[in-house]
Amino acid sequence: MIALACDHGGFELMLEIKAHLDAEGFEYMDFGTLSTESCDYPDYAVRAARAVARRECDRGILVCGTGVGMSIAANKVPGIRAALCADCFTAEMTRRHNDANILALGGRVIGSGLALKIVDVFLSTGFEAGSRHSRRVGMLSELDETRD
């Protein structure tokens, strides 16, 4: 199950992502927004991020104009490792090395063709569990528990 959320700046790209996920047979929960009307991105990012943190969804995809705001908002939720990606290599490495559980994309930054390839890489790449990266991801998890 994939948690999806966008703001008005990411709405058009999110429509394409949903169509792509439908075609590939992925299930998802859509946390909005449902139009191009101006809205507050943190509301939507946090809803999707909490679903991932509670393990109601396996991963998440967030889209706003640049992807920056959504990734910042999502990373405020303990247990979330949201990564803003604009290329396939970064999407692959953030899964392999950081066990990122949310992908953030910029609807006004990248085209839909590239965005869909990034989504595919993010969803198909696993974490290198048991490697040196496991220790580092564990350190990130400890930071969630010790927030001041």
C-alpha contacts under 8 A as a table, 3 or more apart, distances in Angstrom:
res1	aa1	res2	aa2	distance
1	M	26	F	7.04
1	M	27	E	5.06
1	M	28	Y	5.01
1	M	29	M	7.10
1	M	56	E	7.59
1	M	57	C	4.81
1	M	58	D	5.52
1	M	59	R	7.05
2	I	26	F	7.53
2	I	27	E	6.32
2	I	28	Y	4.37
2	I	29	M	6.22
2	I	57	C	5.40
2	I	58	D	5.94
2	I	59	R	5.12
2	I	60	G	5.19
2	I	61	I	7.20
3	A	28	Y	5.70
3	A	29	M	5.02
3	A	30	D	6.27
3	A	31	F	7.16
3	A	48	A	5.35
3	A	49	A	7.61
3	A	51	A	6.91
3	A	52	V	6.87
3	A	57	C	5.80
3	A	58	D	7.71
3	A	59	R	6.23
3	A	60	G	4.32
3	A	61	I	6.24
4	L	28	Y	6.79
4	L	29	M	6.03
4	L	30	D	4.86
4	L	31	F	5.87
4	L	32	G	7.40
4	L	48	A	6.27
4	L	60	G	5.74
4	L	61	I	5.04
4	L	62	L	5.88
5	A	14	M	7.87
5	A	30	D	6.09
5	A	31	F	5.01
5	A	32	G	5.15
5	A	33	T	6.66
5	A	44	Y	5.66
5	A	45	A	6.00
5	A	48	A	6.14
5	A	61	I	6.63
5	A	62	L	4.95
5	A	63	V	6.53
6	C	9	G	7.56
6	C	10	G	5.32
6	C	11	F	5.86
6	C	14	M	6.77
6	C	31	F	7.84
6	C	32	G	6.00
6	C	33	T	5.68
6	C	41	Y	6.98
6	C	44	Y	6.48
6	C	45	A	7.12
6	C	62	L	5.50
6	C	63	V	4.60
6	C	64	C	5.54
6	C	70	M	7.86
7	D	10	G	5.39
7	D	11	F	6.02
7	D	32	G	7.34
7	D	33	T	5.53
7	D	36	T	7.56
7	D	38	S	7.55
7	D	39	C	6.21
7	D	40	D	6.94
7	D	41	Y	5.17
7	D	44	Y	7.10
7	D	63	V	6.78
7	D	64	C	5.27
7	D	65	G	7.82
8	H	11	F	5.13
8	H	33	T	6.88
8	H	35	S	6.29
8	H	36	T	4.23
8	H	37	E	5.74
8	H	38	S	5.51
8	H	39	C	6.32
8	H	64	C	6.94
8	H	65	G	7.80
9	G	12	E	7.59
9	G	36	T	6.91
9	G	63	V	7.64
9	G	64	C	4.91
9	G	65	G	4.30
9	G	107	G	6.30
9	G	108	R	6.95
10	G	13	L	5.52
10	G	14	M	6.05
10	G	63	V	4.72
10	G	64	C	4.07
10	G	65	G	5.40
10	G	106	G	6.84
10	G	107	G	4.64
10	G	108	R	7.29
11	F	14	M	5.03
11	F	15	L	6.36
11	F	33	T	7.11
11	F	34	L	7.27
11	F	35	S	6.40
11	F	36	T	6.04
11	F	63	V	7.41
11	F	64	C	7.50
11	F	107	G	7.70
12	E	15	L	5.28
12	E	16	E	6.82
12	E	36	T	7.78
12	E	107	G	7.41
13	L	16	E	5.17
13	L	17	I	6.27
13	L	63	V	7.47
13	L	107	G	5.56
13	L	112	S	6.36
14	M	17	I	4.86
14	M	18	K	6.05
14	M	63	V	6.69
15	L	18	K	5.22
15	L	19	A	6.31
16	E	19	A	5.13
16	E	20	H	6.16
16	E	112	S	7.12
17	I	20	H	4.99
17	I	21	L	6.09
17	I	116	L	6.52
18	K	21	L	5.04
18	K	22	D	6.05
19	A	22	D	5.05
19	A	23	A	6.20
20	H	23	A	5.08
20	H	24	E	6.23
20	H	116	L	7.33
21	L	24	E	5.03
21	L	25	G	6.07
21	L	26	F	5.12
21	L	27	E	7.38
22	D	25	G	5.14
22	D	26	F	5.92
22	D	27	E	7.39
23	A	26	F	7.82
28	Y	57	C	7.97
29	M	57	C	7.94
31	F	44	Y	6.15
31	F	47	R	6.50
31	F	48	A	6.04
32	G	44	Y	6.20
33	T	36	T	7.98
33	T	39	C	7.77
33	T	44	Y	6.88
40	D	43	D	5.98
40	D	44	Y	7.53
41	Y	44	Y	5.51
41	Y	45	A	6.14
41	Y	64	C	7.29
41	Y	69	G	7.00
41	Y	70	M	6.29
41	Y	73	A	7.98
42	P	45	A	5.06
42	P	46	V	5.87
42	P	69	G	7.49
42	P	70	M	6.53
42	P	73	A	5.43
42	P	74	A	7.74
43	D	46	V	5.67
43	D	47	R	6.51
44	Y	47	R	5.27
44	Y	48	A	6.47
45	A	48	A	5.41
45	A	49	A	6.03
45	A	62	L	6.68
45	A	70	M	5.54
45	A	71	S	7.77
45	A	73	A	6.08
45	A	74	A	5.50
46	V	49	A	4.90
46	V	50	R	5.91
46	V	73	A	6.37
46	V	74	A	5.50
46	V	77	V	7.03
47	R	50	R	5.36
47	R	51	A	6.48
48	A	51	A	5.19
48	A	52	V	6.51
48	A	60	G	6.78
48	A	74	A	7.96
49	A	52	V	5.11
49	A	53	A	6.09
49	A	60	G	7.05
49	A	74	A	5.43
49	A	77	V	6.57
49	A	80	I	6.70
49	A	102	I	7.61
50	R	53	A	4.89
50	R	54	R	5.96
50	R	77	V	6.68
51	A	54	R	5.20
51	A	55	R	6.15
51	A	56	E	5.10
51	A	57	C	5.69
52	V	55	R	4.89
52	V	56	E	5.86
52	V	57	C	4.75
52	V	58	D	5.96
52	V	59	R	5.92
52	V	60	G	6.62
52	V	80	I	7.47
52	V	101	N	7.49
53	A	56	E	7.65
53	A	77	V	7.47
53	A	78	P	7.08
53	A	79	G	5.47
53	A	80	I	6.18
54	R	57	C	7.63
55	R	58	D	6.07
57	C	60	G	7.24
58	D	101	N	7.40
59	R	101	N	4.90
59	R	102	I	5.55
60	G	101	N	6.34
60	G	102	I	4.37
60	G	103	L	6.14
61	I	102	I	5.57
61	I	103	L	4.75
61	I	104	A	5.84
61	I	105	L	7.66
62	L	67	G	7.27
62	L	70	M	6.30
62	L	71	S	7.52
62	L	102	I	7.26
62	L	103	L	6.18
62	L	104	A	4.70
62	L	105	L	6.29
63	V	66	T	7.73
63	V	67	G	5.59
63	V	70	M	6.77
63	V	104	A	5.70
63	V	105	L	4.86
63	V	106	G	5.77
63	V	107	G	6.16
64	C	67	G	4.90
64	C	68	V	7.57
64	C	69	G	7.10
64	C	70	M	6.30
64	C	104	A	7.98
64	C	105	L	6.78
64	C	106	G	5.49
64	C	107	G	5.81
64	C	108	R	7.81
65	G	106	G	4.96
65	G	107	G	4.90
65	G	108	R	4.86
65	G	109	V	7.07
66	T	69	G	7.30
66	T	105	L	6.73
66	T	106	G	3.76
66	T	107	G	6.29
66	T	108	R	6.03
66	T	109	V	5.93
67	G	70	M	5.52
67	G	71	S	6.16
67	G	84	L	6.12
67	G	104	A	5.20
67	G	105	L	4.57
67	G	106	G	4.15
67	G	107	G	7.32
68	V	71	S	5.24
68	V	72	I	6.18
68	V	84	L	6.75
68	V	104	A	7.51
68	V	106	G	7.50
69	G	72	I	5.20
69	G	73	A	6.16
70	M	73	A	5.17
70	M	74	A	6.04
70	M	104	A	6.69
71	S	74	A	5.15
71	S	75	N	6.08
71	S	82	A	5.57
71	S	83	A	6.45
71	S	84	L	6.32
71	S	103	L	7.96
71	S	104	A	5.75
72	I	75	N	5.26
72	I	76	K	6.72
72	I	82	A	7.95
73	A	76	K	5.46
73	A	77	V	7.60
74	A	77	V	5.72
74	A	80	I	6.66
74	A	81	R	7.92
74	A	82	A	6.37
75	N	78	P	7.22
75	N	80	I	5.51
75	N	81	R	6.08
75	N	82	A	5.87
76	K	80	I	7.63
77	V	80	I	5.79
78	P	141	S	8.00
78	P	144	D	5.13
78	P	145	E	7.62
79	G	141	S	6.46
79	G	144	D	6.51
80	I	100	A	7.58
80	I	101	N	6.45
80	I	102	I	7.14
81	R	98	N	7.66
81	R	99	D	7.34
81	R	100	A	4.77
81	R	101	N	5.58
81	R	102	I	6.27
82	A	100	A	5.74
82	A	101	N	6.11
82	A	102	I	4.38
82	A	103	L	5.74
82	A	104	A	6.65
83	A	91	A	7.95
83	A	94	T	6.99
83	A	100	A	6.34
83	A	102	I	6.31
83	A	103	L	5.29
83	A	104	A	5.78
84	L	103	L	6.10
84	L	104	A	4.46
84	L	105	L	5.89
85	C	88	C	7.61
85	C	90	T	5.94
85	C	91	A	5.79
85	C	103	L	6.93
85	C	104	A	6.32
85	C	105	L	6.07
85	C	118	I	7.62
86	A	90	T	7.36
86	A	91	A	7.89
86	A	105	L	6.81
86	A	106	G	7.66
86	A	109	V	8.00
86	A	110	I	6.75
86	A	115	A	7.54
86	A	118	I	7.54
87	D	90	T	5.71
87	D	91	A	6.53
87	D	114	L	7.40
87	D	118	I	6.33
88	C	91	A	5.01
88	C	92	E	6.14
88	C	117	K	6.89
88	C	118	I	4.95
88	C	121	V	6.42
89	F	92	E	5.15
89	F	93	M	6.15
90	T	93	M	5.13
90	T	94	T	5.92
91	A	94	T	5.37
91	A	95	R	6.45
91	A	103	L	7.79
91	A	118	I	6.19
91	A	119	V	7.99
91	A	121	V	6.35
91	A	122	F	5.32
92	E	95	R	5.39
92	E	96	R	6.19
92	E	121	V	5.96
92	E	122	F	5.98
92	E	125	T	6.14
93	M	96	R	4.93
93	M	97	H	5.60
93	M	98	N	7.35
94	T	97	H	5.44
94	T	98	N	4.89
94	T	99	D	6.25
94	T	100	A	5.65
95	R	98	N	5.64
95	R	99	D	4.54
95	R	100	A	5.17
95	R	101	N	7.63
95	R	122	F	6.56
95	R	125	T	6.10
95	R	126	G	6.00
95	R	127	F	5.42
96	R	99	D	6.02
96	R	125	T	6.77
96	R	126	G	5.77
96	R	127	F	4.15
96	R	128	E	5.17
97	H	127	F	6.38
97	H	128	E	6.42
97	H	133	H	5.44
97	H	134	S	7.97
98	N	127	F	7.44
98	N	133	H	6.85
98	N	136	R	7.83
98	N	137	V	6.07
99	D	126	G	7.69
99	D	127	F	5.28
99	D	137	V	7.11
100	A	103	L	7.33
103	L	119	V	7.75
103	L	122	F	7.25
105	L	110	I	7.90
105	L	115	A	7.32
106	G	109	V	4.98
106	G	110	I	6.24
107	G	110	I	6.16
107	G	111	G	7.41
108	R	111	G	7.83
110	I	114	L	6.68
110	I	115	A	6.47
111	G	114	L	5.66
111	G	115	A	6.16
112	S	115	A	4.84
112	S	116	L	6.02
113	G	116	L	5.41
113	G	117	K	6.52
114	L	117	K	5.10
114	L	118	I	6.21
115	A	118	I	5.05
115	A	119	V	6.18
116	L	119	V	4.96
116	L	120	D	6.21
117	K	120	D	5.06
117	K	121	V	6.27
118	I	121	V	5.14
118	I	122	F	6.04
119	V	122	F	5.10
119	V	123	L	6.09
120	D	123	L	5.27
120	D	124	S	6.01
121	V	124	S	5.23
121	V	125	T	5.90
122	F	125	T	5.65
128	E	131	S	5.87
128	E	133	H	6.99
128	E	134	S	7.43
129	A	133	H	7.25
129	A	134	S	5.68
130	G	133	H	7.48
130	G	134	S	5.72
131	S	134	S	5.56
131	S	135	R	7.64
132	R	135	R	5.70
132	R	136	R	6.93
133	H	136	R	5.04
133	H	137	V	6.15
134	S	137	V	5.16
134	S	138	G	6.07
135	R	138	G	4.98
135	R	139	M	6.32
136	R	139	M	4.96
136	R	140	L	6.49
137	V	140	L	4.99
137	V	141	S	6.35
138	G	141	S	4.99
138	G	142	E	6.29
139	M	142	E	5.06
139	M	143	L	6.50
140	L	143	L	5.12
140	L	144	D	6.76
141	S	144	D	5.19
141	S	145	E	6.80
142	E	145	E	5.16
142	E	146	T	6.43
143	L	146	T	5.14
143	L	147	R	6.16
144	D	147	R	5.72
